[in-house]
């Protein structure tokens, strides 16, 4: 999820591959997505199941509707294996990864002075940008600075 968001927030398109193990010597190992397809069994054809499952998984953490304009999963057959290529384009708006967390909150009854603890949900927003094939985490203020400078430099070049 973080890698997808980082590409959407960058200046260049990129592809991520599911079902391929990257080896540093350049010889990748093709595992395929067969086990993933079995896990995501939801009634469509195998490749449709997988694409819908990937989209649903990403949608859980990337809430911005612009996400759909910058993301396209494609299935490729290599020998007897299917792999998934996630084709990701830069987004026209900032993309945040939203992580839901539960924290314990103390509540004191001011009349009885009873103390009770309860769970409260919070949403943490994380920002990532891809630079030279590396996902870089940004603080929100630094991310906005990056975004403004990125968009300004693109407008000057248009």
TAHUGI-V818812 format. One record per pair of residues at least 6 apart in sequence whose C-alpha atoms are under 6 Angstrom apart, sorted by the first residue. I is the first residue (numbers start at 1). J is the second residue. Records with the same first field share a line. If there is no record, write none. Layout:
I->J, J
This chain:
1->58
6->128, 129, 130, 135
7->130
8->89, 90, 91
9->90, 129
10->90, 129, 130
11->90
13->88, 89, 90
14->88
15->86, 87, 88
16->85, 86
17->84, 85
18->83, 84
19->31, 32, 33, 83
20->29, 30, 31
21->28, 29
22->28
32->81, 82, 83
33->82, 83
37->50
61->97, 98
62->97
70->88, 89, 91
71->87, 88
72->86, 87
73->85, 86
74->84, 85
75->83, 84
76->82, 83
96->125, 126, 127
97->125, 126
98->124, 125
99->123, 124
100->122, 123
101->121, 122
102->119, 120, 121
103->119, 120
104->118, 119
105->117, 118
106->116, 117
107->115, 116
108->114, 115
127->137, 138
128->136, 137, 138
129->135, 136
130->136
